[in-house]
Amino acid sequence: MGYLFFVLYTIIDIEGNGAPYRKESIIEIAIFRYDGHVITDQFISLVNPESEISPFVQKLTGITQKMVKTAPKFHEIAKRIVEITEGTILVGHNIDFDYRMLRQSFKKLGYEFKINTLDTIPLAKKLIPDQESYSLGKLCKSIGIPLVDEHRASGDARATLELFKLLKTKDNSKEIIQQHHEESNSNNYINKIKDLTQDLPAEKGFVYFQNASGAILFQDYVDDIYKFSKKVFNAKPKK
């Protein structure tokens, strides 16, 4: 006997203010709730980052300090984001960036935001191979997907949605997207390490490693806790 289940997706794109890594703030967000056939809900908004937007980002996106001055702050839209993404798989082109931005923004509010994710970049590499570039703009141009308002959340999210639709039609076996989803969200070693390190600060500080009984095996003062942890956990064991 088989099982019948439904999968809902939310396709997301976020623009950041260009601050240093892990210091960024969201300046624009677009989310489309998608049931596999049509968009059932959407949320698009500028966001007041309560900090400066870098000149580079202002030139790239066209979003100025004046434009976000009267925009809602993140805490004013947080509930809406939770509601529209609830019960869905979060899809993005380089979803790690969007998910990290959400997690660190919610963390400032004292809320842990967790959701299953799906990245269209590795999917595109499998299902649309041999492309010159897998950046959203160049990929869309290459395969004929219109991208209006590139580097704006709404335009990029809409293009990502069209790309995801195409990937689903190319996944004839209906296995590749499912497999990628399972790999991205499984409780394996790599994902456990990712969960442990993704919210560490990119700041100077003390690092301690303990064994199961709590004894300190290693301690050091490092310039960047996050980079140090990535280096340690990604290191290949010595032969």
KOLDRENRO-235971 format. One line per field, with one value per atom (N, C-alpha, C): atom name; chain; x, y, z. Coordinates in Angstrom, 2 decimals. Atoms other than C-alpha are relative to their C-alpha. Example, Ala and Ser with C-alpha at 12.3 -4.5 7.8 and 13.67 -1.06 7.14 Angstrom:
# residues 2
at	N_CA_C_N_CA_C;
ch	A_A_A_A_A_A;
c1	0.89_12.30_0.90_-0.82_13.67_-0.77;
c2	-1.19_-4.50_1.20_-1.19_-1.06_1.09;
c3	0.00_7.80_0.00_-0.06_7.14_0.73;
***
This chain:
# residues 239
at	N_CA_C_N_CA_C_N_CA_C_N_CA_C_N_CA_C_N_CA_C_N_CA_C_N_CA_C_N_CA_C_N_CA_C_N_CA_C_N_CA_C_N_CA_C_N_CA_C_N_CA_C_N_CA_C_N_CA_C_N_CA_C_N_CA_C_N_CA_C_N_CA_C_N_CA_C_N_CA_C_N_CA_C_N_CA_C_N_CA_C_N_CA_C_N_CA_C_N_CA_C_N_CA_C_N_CA_C_N_CA_C_N_CA_C_N_CA_C_N_CA_C_N_CA_C_N_CA_C_N_CA_C_N_CA_C_N_CA_C_N_CA_C_N_CA_C_N_CA_C_N_CA_C_N_CA_C_N_CA_C_N_CA_C_N_CA_C_N_CA_C_N_CA_C_N_CA_C_N_CA_C_N_CA_C_N_CA_C_N_CA_C_N_CA_C_N_CA_C_N_CA_C_N_CA_C_N_CA_C_N_CA_C_N_CA_C_N_CA_C_N_CA_C_N_CA_C_N_CA_C_N_CA_C_N_CA_C_N_CA_C_N_CA_C_N_CA_C_N_CA_C_N_CA_C_N_CA_C_N_CA_C_N_CA_C_N_CA_C_N_CA_C_N_CA_C_N_CA_C_N_CA_C_N_CA_C_N_CA_C_N_CA_C_N_CA_C_N_CA_C_N_CA_C_N_CA_C_N_CA_C_N_CA_C_N_CA_C_N_CA_C_N_CA_C_N_CA_C_N_CA_C_N_CA_C_N_CA_C_N_CA_C_N_CA_C_N_CA_C_N_CA_C_N_CA_C_N_CA_C_N_CA_C_N_CA_C_N_CA_C_N_CA_C_N_CA_C_N_CA_C_N_CA_C_N_CA_C_N_CA_C_N_CA_C_N_CA_C_N_CA_C_N_CA_C_N_CA_C_N_CA_C_N_CA_C_N_CA_C_N_CA_C_N_CA_C_N_CA_C_N_CA_C_N_CA_C_N_CA_C_N_CA_C_N_CA_C_N_CA_C_N_CA_C_N_CA_C_N_CA_C_N_CA_C_N_CA_C_N_CA_C_N_CA_C_N_CA_C_N_CA_C_N_CA_C_N_CA_C_N_CA_C_N_CA_C_N_CA_C_N_CA_C_N_CA_C_N_CA_C_N_CA_C_N_CA_C_N_CA_C_N_CA_C_N_CA_C_N_CA_C_N_CA_C_N_CA_C_N_CA_C_N_CA_C_N_CA_C_N_CA_C_N_CA_C_N_CA_C_N_CA_C_N_CA_C_N_CA_C_N_CA_C_N_CA_C_N_CA_C_N_CA_C_N_CA_C_N_CA_C_N_CA_C_N_CA_C_N_CA_C_N_CA_C_N_CA_C_N_CA_C_N_CA_C_N_CA_C_N_CA_C_N_CA_C_N_CA_C_N_CA_C_N_CA_C_N_CA_C_N_CA_C_N_CA_C_N_CA_C_N_CA_C_N_CA_C_N_CA_C_N_CA_C_N_CA_C_N_CA_C_N_CA_C_N_CA_C_N_CA_C_N_CA_C_N_CA_C_N_CA_C_N_CA_C_N_CA_C_N_CA_C_N_CA_C_N_CA_C_N_CA_C_N_CA_C_N_CA_C_N_CA_C_N_CA_C_N_CA_C_N_CA_C_N_CA_C_N_CA_C_N_CA_C_N_CA_C_N_CA_C_N_CA_C_N_CA_C_N_CA_C_N_CA_C_N_CA_C_N_CA_C_N_CA_C_N_CA_C_N_CA_C_N_CA_C_N_CA_C_N_CA_C_N_CA_C_N_CA_C_N_CA_C_N_CA_C_N_CA_C_N_CA_C_N_CA_C_N_CA_C_N_CA_C_N_CA_C_N_CA_C_N_CA_C;
ch	A_A_A_A_A_A_A_A_A_A_A_A_A_A_A_A_A_A_A_A_A_A_A_A_A_A_A_A_A_A_A_A_A_A_A_A_A_A_A_A_A_A_A_A_A_A_A_A_A_A_A_A_A_A_A_A_A_A_A_A_A_A_A_A_A_A_A_A_A_A_A_A_A_A_A_A_A_A_A_A_A_A_A_A_A_A_A_A_A_A_A_A_A_A_A_A_A_A_A_A_A_A_A_A_A_A_A_A_A_A_A_A_A_A_A_A_A_A_A_A_A_A_A_A_A_A_A_A_A_A_A_A_A_A_A_A_A_A_A_A_A_A_A_A_A_A_A_A_A_A_A_A_A_A_A_A_A_A_A_A_A_A_A_A_A_A_A_A_A_A_A_A_A_A_A_A_A_A_A_A_A_A_A_A_A_A_A_A_A_A_A_A_A_A_A_A_A_A_A_A_A_A_A_A_A_A_A_A_A_A_A_A_A_A_A_A_A_A_A_A_A_A_A_A_A_A_A_A_A_A_A_A_A_A_A_A_A_A_A_A_A_A_A_A_A_A_A_A_A_A_A_A_A_A_A_A_A_A_A_A_A_A_A_A_A_A_A_A_A_A_A_A_A_A_A_A_A_A_A_A_A_A_A_A_A_A_A_A_A_A_A_A_A_A_A_A_A_A_A_A_A_A_A_A_A_A_A_A_A_A_A_A_A_A_A_A_A_A_A_A_A_A_A_A_A_A_A_A_A_A_A_A_A_A_A_A_A_A_A_A_A_A_A_A_A_A_A_A_A_A_A_A_A_A_A_A_A_A_A_A_A_A_A_A_A_A_A_A_A_A_A_A_A_A_A_A_A_A_A_A_A_A_A_A_A_A_A_A_A_A_A_A_A_A_A_A_A_A_A_A_A_A_A_A_A_A_A_A_A_A_A_A_A_A_A_A_A_A_A_A_A_A_A_A_A_A_A_A_A_A_A_A_A_A_A_A_A_A_A_A_A_A_A_A_A_A_A_A_A_A_A_A_A_A_A_A_A_A_A_A_A_A_A_A_A_A_A_A_A_A_A_A_A_A_A_A_A_A_A_A_A_A_A_A_A_A_A_A_A_A_A_A_A_A_A_A_A_A_A_A_A_A_A_A_A_A_A_A_A_A_A_A_A_A_A_A_A_A_A_A_A_A_A_A_A_A_A_A_A_A_A_A_A_A_A_A_A_A_A_A_A_A_A_A_A_A_A_A_A_A_A_A_A_A_A_A_A_A_A_A_A_A_A_A_A_A_A_A_A_A_A_A_A_A_A_A_A_A_A_A_A_A_A_A_A_A_A_A_A_A_A_A_A_A_A_A_A_A_A_A_A_A_A_A_A_A_A_A_A_A_A_A_A_A_A_A_A_A_A_A_A_A_A_A_A_A_A_A_A_A_A_A_A_A_A_A_A_A_A_A_A_A_A_A_A_A_A_A_A_A_A_A_A_A_A_A_A_A_A_A_A_A_A_A_A_A_A_A_A_A_A_A_A_A_A_A_A_A_A_A_A_A_A_A_A_A_A_A_A_A_A_A_A_A_A_A_A_A_A_A_A_A_A_A_A_A_A_A_A_A_A_A_A_A_A_A_A;
c1	0.85_0.00_0.88_-0.79_1.38_-0.54_0.38_1.19_-0.16_0.26_-0.23_0.44_-0.41_1.49_0.20_-0.12_1.69_1.22_-1.17_4.77_-0.27_0.12_4.58_1.40_-1.29_7.47_-0.17_-0.07_8.39_1.32_-1.20_10.81_0.37_-0.42_12.86_1.21_-1.23_15.37_0.11_-0.29_16.98_1.14_-1.10_19.09_0.54_-0.63_21.58_0.64_-0.51_23.12_1.49_-1.41_26.69_0.95_-0.87_28.02_0.92_-0.89_30.86_-0.76_0.62_30.11_-0.54_0.73_27.60_-0.37_0.43_27.12_-1.11_0.93_24.72_-1.42_1.42_21.13_-0.79_0.87_18.24_-0.53_0.58_17.18_-1.20_1.16_14.68_-0.20_0.34_12.88_-1.21_1.13_10.58_-0.20_0.33_8.81_-1.26_1.16_6.47_-0.35_0.46_4.45_-0.57_0.28_4.10_-0.42_0.53_2.01_0.38_-0.39_3.69_-0.69_0.74_1.25_-0.13_0.22_0.49_0.55_-0.36_1.60_-1.26_1.17_-0.80_0.09_-0.19_0.66_1.34_-1.29_3.43_0.20_-0.36_5.25_1.25_-1.11_7.52_0.11_-0.13_8.94_1.45_-1.26_11.82_0.06_-0.17_13.27_0.99_-0.90_14.82_1.08_-1.05_18.22_0.50_-0.47_18.76_1.52_-1.44_22.28_0.25_-0.34_24.11_-0.03_-0.10_23.80_1.28_-1.29_27.19_-0.22_0.11_27.79_-0.09_0.03_28.40_-1.40_1.35_24.99_-1.00_0.90_23.25_0.08_-0.18_24.73_-0.53_0.41_24.04_-1.51_1.44_20.43_-0.86_0.80_19.35_-0.76_0.67_18.14_0.84_-0.74_19.16_-0.43_0.30_19.22_-1.36_1.27_16.29_-1.18_1.09_14.17_-0.39_0.30_14.45_-0.29_0.17_14.11_-1.36_1.35_10.35_-0.52_0.40_10.31_-0.12_0.12_9.30_1.32_-1.17_12.02_-0.28_0.18_12.62_-1.01_0.90_10.75_-1.47_1.37_7.66_-0.51_0.43_7.61_0.31_-0.44_8.98_-1.17_1.15_5.55_-0.53_0.49_4.51_0.91_-0.95_7.68_-0.23_0.27_6.98_-1.27_1.30_3.38_0.06_0.00_4.09_0.91_-0.92_6.93_-0.39_0.36_5.24_-0.46_0.39_4.96_0.52_-0.54_7.04_1.47_-1.44_10.46_0.47_-0.49_12.44_0.98_-0.80_13.90_0.68_-0.71_16.56_1.19_-1.21_19.44_1.16_-0.96_22.31_-0.78_0.90_19.83_0.74_-0.75_22.57_0.07_-0.05_22.83_-1.33_1.33_19.09_-0.37_0.33_18.67_0.81_-0.85_21.61_-0.49_0.49_20.25_-1.26_1.22_16.88_0.34_-0.33_18.40_0.63_-0.66_20.63_-0.92_0.97_17.81_-0.99_0.90_15.45_0.72_-0.77_18.20_0.10_-0.05_18.45_-1.29_1.29_14.78_-0.21_0.12_15.46_-0.81_0.83_13.70_0.87_-0.75_15.19_-0.85_0.72_14.07_0.63_-0.50_14.44_-1.00_0.86_13.10_0.84_-0.70_14.02_0.24_-0.39_15.80_0.33_-0.34_16.47_0.72_-0.82_19.16_-0.09_0.15_18.56_1.34_-1.29_22.29_0.47_-0.41_23.31_-1.02_1.03_19.98_0.20_-0.21_20.67_1.24_-1.23_24.16_-0.25_0.34_22.64_-0.95_1.07_19.61_0.19_-0.33_20.99_1.53_-1.47_24.64_0.68_-0.88_27.52_-0.33_0.23_26.41_1.28_-1.20_29.08_0.03_0.10_27.84_-1.33_1.23_25.31_-0.44_0.55_24.86_-1.41_1.39_21.17_-0.18_0.17_21.45_0.48_-0.58_23.72_-0.71_0.71_21.90_-1.35_1.32_18.49_0.11_-0.19_19.78_0.31_-0.42_21.32_-1.17_1.09_18.14_-1.33_1.18_15.64_-1.04_0.93_14.09_0.12_-0.08_13.20_0.34_-0.37_14.83_-0.16_0.28_13.27_0.42_-0.47_14.78_1.01_-1.06_17.92_0.62_-0.57_19.46_-1.02_1.07_16.10_-0.71_0.51_14.43_-1.15_1.17_11.17_0.38_-0.41_12.82_0.79_-0.82_15.37_-0.81_0.83_12.81_-0.92_0.89_10.44_0.76_-0.82_13.23_0.39_-0.33_14.24_-1.19_1.21_10.64_-0.14_0.10_10.62_1.07_-1.08_13.95_-0.38_0.41_12.57_-1.08_1.03_9.54_0.64_-0.69_11.87_0.74_-0.74_14.00_-0.94_0.97_10.91_-0.46_0.41_9.89_1.12_-1.15_13.41_0.31_-0.22_13.45_-1.01_0.96_11.68_-0.22_0.12_12.41_-0.67_0.54_11.06_0.85_-0.89_14.07_1.10_-1.16_16.79_-0.31_0.36_14.98_-0.26_0.26_13.79_1.31_-1.28_17.30_0.78_-0.72_18.81_-0.62_0.68_16.18_0.41_-0.36_16.97_1.45_-1.41_20.72_0.20_-0.15_20.31_-0.49_0.65_18.20_0.14_-0.18_19.35_0.84_-0.72_20.89_1.37_-1.31_24.28_1.09_-1.12_27.72_0.19_-0.25_28.15_-1.05_1.07_24.77_0.01_-0.12_25.33_1.06_-1.07_28.58_-0.48_0.55_26.79_-0.90_0.89_24.15_0.79_-0.80_26.82_0.76_-0.89_28.88_-0.68_0.56_26.44_-0.35_0.35_25.54_1.14_-1.15_29.02_0.39_-0.36_30.22_1.32_-1.24_32.88_0.82_-0.68_34.73_1.13_-1.07_37.79_-0.60_0.51_37.33_0.72_-0.60_38.27_-0.79_0.61_37.59_0.41_-0.26_37.28_-0.59_0.54_36.87_-0.05_0.17_35.48_-0.38_0.47_34.95_-1.37_1.36_31.68_-0.17_0.09_32.50_0.24_-0.18_33.23_1.42_-1.42_37.03_0.47_-0.50_38.74_1.20_-1.07_40.86_0.89_-0.73_41.91_-0.58_0.49_41.70_0.95_-0.83_42.93_-0.76_0.58_42.31_0.17_-0.07_41.45_-0.56_0.45_40.85_-1.42_1.33_37.67_-0.53_0.51_35.70_-0.65_0.72_33.54_0.97_-0.95_36.41_0.85_-0.80_38.44_-0.78_0.81_35.58_-0.17_0.16_35.05_1.29_-1.29_38.76_0.22_-0.20_38.85_-0.90_0.94_35.72_0.09_-0.13_36.50_1.35_-1.36_40.08_-0.06_-0.07_40.92_0.89_-0.83_42.25_1.35_-1.34_45.98_0.13_-0.19_47.05_1.07;
c2	-1.20_0.00_1.25_-1.22_3.41_1.08_-1.11_6.69_1.26_-1.24_9.96_1.17_-1.17_13.15_1.18_-1.23_16.73_0.78_-0.82_18.93_1.43_-1.42_22.71_0.62_-0.67_24.98_1.50_-1.46_28.56_0.38_-0.43_30.13_1.39_-1.22_32.90_0.65_-0.73_35.59_1.17_-1.06_38.03_0.86_-0.92_41.11_0.51_-0.47_42.04_1.36_-1.38_45.39_0.10_-0.04_44.36_0.19_-0.10_44.48_-1.22_1.16_42.11_-1.27_1.31_38.40_-0.15_0.20_37.60_1.30_-1.30_41.31_0.58_-0.53_41.67_0.13_-0.15_42.80_-0.08_0.12_42.14_1.37_-1.26_45.07_-0.24_0.33_43.25_-1.51_1.42_39.92_-0.27_0.44_38.09_-1.49_1.41_34.79_-0.33_0.49_32.90_-1.40_1.32_30.02_-0.73_0.70_27.39_-1.44_1.34_24.21_-1.04_0.92_22.61_0.32_-0.40_24.18_1.52_-1.46_27.79_0.64_-0.77_30.50_0.20_-0.11_30.40_1.17_-1.15_33.27_0.63_-0.64_35.81_1.14_-1.11_38.31_0.66_-0.77_41.03_1.30_-1.23_43.87_0.47_-0.60_46.25_-0.14_0.15_45.97_1.05_-0.97_48.67_-0.75_0.78_47.19_0.61_-0.72_49.75_0.14_-0.17_50.09_0.47_-0.55_51.38_-1.06_0.84_49.90_0.39_-0.32_49.63_0.63_-0.61_51.73_-1.05_1.06_48.52_-0.58_0.58_47.07_1.01_-1.02_50.37_0.08_-0.05_50.41_-1.28_1.30_46.68_-0.16_0.25_46.63_1.21_-1.22_50.25_0.35_-0.27_50.12_0.98_-1.04_53.30_0.08_-0.20_54.31_0.68_-0.71_56.63_-0.94_0.92_53.78_-0.88_0.92_51.64_0.74_-0.78_54.47_-0.21_0.18_54.02_-1.43_1.40_50.28_-0.67_0.70_47.83_-0.59_0.67_46.54_-1.50_1.44_42.80_-0.53_0.52_42.25_0.26_-0.30_43.78_-0.96_0.94_41.18_-1.44_1.35_38.18_-0.99_0.90_36.70_-0.40_0.27_36.97_-1.03_0.94_35.11_-1.40_1.30_32.31_-0.61_0.49_32.03_-0.49_0.36_31.95_-1.20_1.11_29.42_-1.25_1.13_27.14_-1.21_1.24_23.54_-0.14_0.05_24.12_-0.36_0.14_23.36_1.33_-1.31_26.59_-0.19_0.18_26.83_1.32_-1.20_29.27_-0.34_0.15_29.76_0.43_-0.18_29.40_0.25_-0.12_28.78_0.20_-0.16_28.72_1.46_-1.43_32.52_0.48_-0.47_33.18_-0.59_0.67_30.63_0.57_-0.59_32.05_1.40_-1.34_35.58_-0.05_0.15_34.44_-0.45_0.55_32.43_1.06_-0.98_35.25_1.18_-1.07_37.81_-0.44_0.51_35.62_-0.18_0.22_34.84_1.28_-1.29_38.55_0.26_-0.16_38.31_-1.07_1.07_35.28_-1.18_1.07_32.89_-0.87_0.91_29.79_-0.37_0.28_29.56_-1.21_1.22_26.05_-0.48_0.46_24.72_-0.85_0.78_22.13_0.87_-0.86_23.63_-0.82_0.60_22.91_1.05_-0.95_24.55_-0.31_0.23_25.01_-0.07_0.05_25.34_-1.43_1.39_21.67_-0.76_0.64_20.60_0.35_-0.45_22.67_-0.66_0.63_21.20_-1.45_1.39_17.70_-0.09_0.12_18.37_0.86_-0.83_21.09_0.09_0.05_20.05_0.84_-0.63_21.71_1.45_-1.43_25.30_0.77_-0.81_27.99_0.57_-0.57_29.51_-0.42_0.33_28.60_1.14_-1.17_32.10_0.20_-0.08_32.93_0.77_-0.83_35.69_-0.67_0.62_33.85_-1.29_1.25_30.54_0.26_-0.34_32.09_0.49_-0.51_33.90_-1.15_1.12_30.69_-0.93_0.96_28.60_0.68_-0.71_31.31_0.35_-0.42_32.17_1.52_-1.46_35.88_0.38_-0.49_37.68_1.52_-1.43_41.09_0.49_-0.57_43.32_-0.91_0.82_41.26_0.72_-0.49_41.70_0.75_-0.40_42.68_-1.28_1.24_40.14_-0.60_0.49_39.90_-0.60_0.49_39.51_-1.29_1.20_36.96_-1.19_1.08_34.94_-0.55_0.45_34.82_-0.82_0.76_33.67_-1.36_1.25_31.04_-0.95_0.82_29.81_-0.62_0.52_29.47_-1.06_0.98_27.65_-1.29_1.17_25.30_-0.79_0.67_24.55_-0.82_0.68_23.65_-1.23_1.12_21.44_-1.16_1.04_19.58_-0.75_0.69_18.84_-0.85_0.77_17.64_-1.20_1.11_15.34_-1.11_0.99_12.58_-1.15_1.12_9.92_0.39_-0.52_12.13_-0.42_0.48_10.95_0.99_-0.86_13.59_1.08_-1.05_16.41_-0.60_0.66_13.99_-0.40_0.42_12.61_1.19_-1.20_16.10_0.56_-0.46_17.09_-0.85_0.90_14.04_0.21_-0.23_14.65_1.32_-1.34_18.33_0.05_-0.10_17.63_-1.25_1.22_14.22_0.26_-0.14_13.68_-0.65_0.61_12.69_0.86_-0.68_13.75_1.42_-1.30_16.62_1.02_-0.92_18.15_0.30_-0.25_17.73_1.07_-1.00_19.68_1.36_-1.25_22.28_0.68_-0.55_22.72_0.56_-0.42_23.02_1.30_-1.12_25.63_1.20_-1.07_27.73_1.27_-1.20_30.10_0.52_-0.49_30.53_1.39_-1.37_34.15_0.05_-0.21_35.33_1.07_-0.95_37.03_-0.70_0.54_36.60_-0.62_0.60_34.33_-1.30_1.25_31.19_-1.19_1.24_27.75_-1.14_1.17_24.65_-1.23_1.29_21.02_-0.91_0.89_18.63_-1.39_1.34_14.90_-0.23_0.29_13.19_0.21_-0.17_13.43_1.44_-1.41_17.16_0.44_-0.36_17.04_0.79_-0.84_19.76_-0.67_0.65_18.17_1.01_-1.00_21.37_1.37_-1.38_25.12_0.94_-0.96_28.11_1.30_-1.31_31.78_0.23_-0.12_32.39_1.34_-1.28_35.42_-0.05_0.15_34.03_-1.37_1.27_31.36_-0.83_0.72_30.47_-0.63_0.52_30.10_-1.11_1.03_28.11_-1.31_1.21_25.67_-0.69_0.58_25.20_-0.71_0.58_24.53_-1.32_1.21_21.96_-1.13_1.06_20.05_-0.44_0.37_20.10_-0.61_0.54_18.93_-1.51_1.43_15.53_-0.67_0.68_13.00_-0.39_0.37_12.33_-1.52_1.43_8.98_-0.55;
c3	0.00_0.00_0.00_0.07_-0.96_0.92_-0.86_0.88_-0.86_0.71_-0.42_0.88_-0.77_0.70_-0.96_0.79_-0.50_0.46_-0.32_-0.68_-0.45_0.32_-0.56_0.03_0.07_-1.43_0.23_0.02_-0.66_-0.65_0.72_-3.11_0.53_-0.70_-1.53_-0.65_0.31_-2.39_0.97_-0.97_0.03_-0.51_0.28_-0.59_1.34_-1.24_2.14_-0.18_0.05_3.02_-0.30_0.37_2.16_1.15_-1.17_5.71_0.06_-0.11_6.72_0.36_-0.21_6.97_1.42_-1.26_9.75_0.70_-0.53_10.34_-0.88_0.99_7.40_0.57_-0.31_7.62_-1.31_1.16_5.24_-0.40_0.48_3.05_-0.92_0.82_0.82_0.02_-0.02_0.84_-0.89_0.81_-1.56_0.21_-0.21_-0.87_-0.79_0.72_-3.17_0.52_-0.44_-1.71_-1.21_1.25_-4.43_0.29_-0.30_-4.39_-1.05_1.07_-7.40_-1.30_1.20_-9.86_-0.10_0.02_-8.90_1.28_-1.19_-6.50_0.84_-0.87_-3.56_0.97_-0.90_-1.52_-0.33_0.21_-1.75_0.99_-0.89_0.41_-0.55_0.55_-0.97_0.77_-0.79_1.08_0.07_-0.44_1.53_1.51_-1.45_5.03_0.48_-0.60_7.17_0.77_-0.63_8.11_1.32_-1.20_10.89_-0.01_0.18_9.51_-1.43_1.30_6.47_-1.10_1.19_2.98_-0.72_0.62_1.31_-1.37_1.33_-1.84_-1.10_1.01_-3.79_-0.15_0.04_-2.84_-0.54_0.51_-3.53_-1.53_1.45_-7.04_-0.66_0.57_-7.64_-0.03_-0.14_-6.42_-0.33_0.16_-6.79_1.26_-1.28_-3.18_0.80_-0.71_-1.39_1.47_-1.42_2.25_0.18_-0.07_1.59_-0.22_0.33_0.16_1.19_-1.11_3.30_1.30_-1.23_5.79_0.65_-0.53_6.17_-0.17_0.17_5.37_1.37_-1.29_8.13_0.43_-0.55_10.40_0.06_0.10_10.50_1.02_-1.02_13.75_-0.35_0.41_12.11_-1.07_1.05_9.31_0.37_-0.39_11.21_0.06_-0.12_11.96_-1.37_1.36_8.31_-0.69_0.60_7.24_0.55_-0.62_9.71_-0.57_0.48_8.52_-1.44_1.42_4.79_-0.29_0.23_5.10_0.78_-0.85_7.63_-0.83_0.67_6.45_-1.42_1.36_3.32_-0.01_0.23_1.88_-0.60_0.45_1.43_-1.15_1.22_-2.08_-0.36_0.43_-3.22_-0.86_0.82_-5.64_0.89_-1.09_-3.16_1.29_-1.14_-0.36_1.31_-1.25_2.28_0.42_-0.33_2.05_0.57_-0.43_2.34_1.37_-1.25_5.14_1.15_-1.05_7.08_0.38_-0.29_6.75_0.85_-0.80_8.09_1.41_-1.31_10.92_0.92_-0.85_12.15_0.32_-0.28_11.85_1.07_-1.02_13.85_1.34_-1.23_16.35_0.82_-0.69_17.18_0.77_-0.67_18.18_1.06_-0.98_20.38_-0.48_0.59_17.98_-0.89_0.86_16.37_-1.21_1.24_12.76_-0.66_0.63_11.32_-1.04_1.09_8.04_-0.95_1.02_5.41_-1.23_1.12_2.41_-1.24_1.29_-1.25_-0.82_0.75_-3.38_-1.49_1.43_-7.11_-0.74_0.70_-7.93_-0.25_0.29_-7.43_-0.82_0.82_-8.92_-1.47_1.38_-12.04_-0.60_0.50_-12.34_-0.40_0.34_-12.39_-1.18_0.98_-14.55_-1.24_1.17_-16.87_-0.05_-0.07_-17.20_-1.08_0.99_-19.06_-0.31_0.18_-18.58_0.32_-0.22_-18.72_1.42_-1.34_-15.45_0.63_-0.72_-12.78_0.91_-0.67_-11.45_-0.54_0.41_-11.60_-1.30_1.18_-14.19_-1.27_1.19_-16.63_-0.36_0.27_-16.24_-0.63_0.54_-16.85_-1.44_1.37_-19.94_-0.95_0.84_-21.26_-0.36_0.23_-20.91_-0.33_0.47_-21.84_1.04_-1.06_-18.48_0.17_-0.16_-18.27_1.44_-1.34_-15.35_-0.01_-0.09_-14.76_1.37_-1.27_-12.07_0.68_-0.59_-11.52_1.19_-1.26_-8.06_0.86_-0.90_-6.63_0.43_-0.58_-4.37_-0.81_0.73_-6.32_-1.35_1.30_-9.72_0.09_-0.15_-8.54_0.52_-0.53_-6.57_-1.08_1.06_-9.53_-1.04_0.94_-11.84_0.60_-0.68_-9.26_-0.03_0.07_-9.22_-1.40_1.36_-13.03_-0.25_0.12_-12.84_0.70_-0.76_-10.19_-0.74_0.81_-12.36_-1.12_1.08_-15.23_0.52_-0.59_-12.99_0.33_-0.33_-11.84_-1.25_1.24_-15.44_-0.56_0.49_-16.27_0.88_-0.92_-13.25_-0.30_0.49_-15.17_0.97_-0.93_-12.59_1.31_-1.26_-9.81_1.20_-1.06_-7.82_0.35_-0.23_-8.21_1.02_-0.95_-6.41_1.38_-1.27_-3.73_0.68_-0.55_-3.27_0.54_-0.44_-3.06_1.28_-1.21_-0.49_1.20_-1.10_1.63_0.43_-0.32_1.40_0.74_-0.59_2.32_1.43_-1.31_5.39_0.86_-0.78_6.58_1.24_-1.27_10.00_-0.11_0.17_8.59_0.64_-0.67_9.84_-0.53_0.61_7.37_0.44_-0.39_8.19_1.49_-1.44_11.92_0.26_-0.13_11.60_-0.48_0.53_9.49_1.02_-1.02_12.19_1.18_-1.15_14.87_-0.27_0.31_13.04_-0.64_0.83_11.00_0.76_-0.76_13.83_0.87_-0.77_15.30_-0.48_0.40_15.32_-0.75_0.73_12.88_0.74_-0.88_15.75_0.76_-0.84_17.95_1.25_-1.22_20.93_0.34_-0.44_22.83_-0.54_0.50_21.37_0.92_-0.83_23.53_-0.65_0.42_22.51_1.22_-1.14_25.09_-0.46_0.31_25.14_0.63_-0.47_26.12_1.50_-1.46_29.82_0.43_-0.32_29.60_0.20_-0.16_29.86_-1.21_1.08_27.80_-0.67_0.77_25.07_-0.71_0.76_23.31_0.29_-0.14_23.82_-0.71_0.72_21.85_-0.16_0.31_21.16_-1.49_1.46_17.49_-0.46_0.55_15.28_-0.56_0.59_13.69_0.38_-0.52_15.54_-1.10_1.06_12.54_-1.00_0.98_10.06_0.59_-0.66_12.57_0.09_-0.14_13.17_-1.35_1.33_9.42_-0.42_0.36_8.94_0.72_-0.80_11.74_-0.48_0.34_10.74_-1.46_1.41_7.01_-0.31_0.22_7.49_-0.23_0.28_6.02_1.04_-0.98_8.53_-0.57_0.43_8.37_-0.16_0.24_6.95_0.93;
***
